[in-house]
Amino acid sequence: MALKLPDHSHCVHCGDPIPFGEQYCDEKCQDSFTKESKRTRIKDFAFYSTVALALVVIVYAYIL
């Protein structure tokens, strides 16, 4: 016989079960998720900027 669990969601950051419709289990998880998201966006921007700069340098070197 299967057990029926009450409707619930999982915290976006830590994955703990939380009441349905909520995203985070507490303020600490929300703050941590926000900080990590910002750090990830900065790293991604730096990576793609470096790739773009490298391509510009390669194309410029090829033209000369």
Secondary structure, DSSP 8 states (H G I E B T S, - for coil): -------EEE-TTT--EEETT-S-SSHHHHHHHHHHHHHHHHHHHHHHHHHHHHHHHHHHHHH-
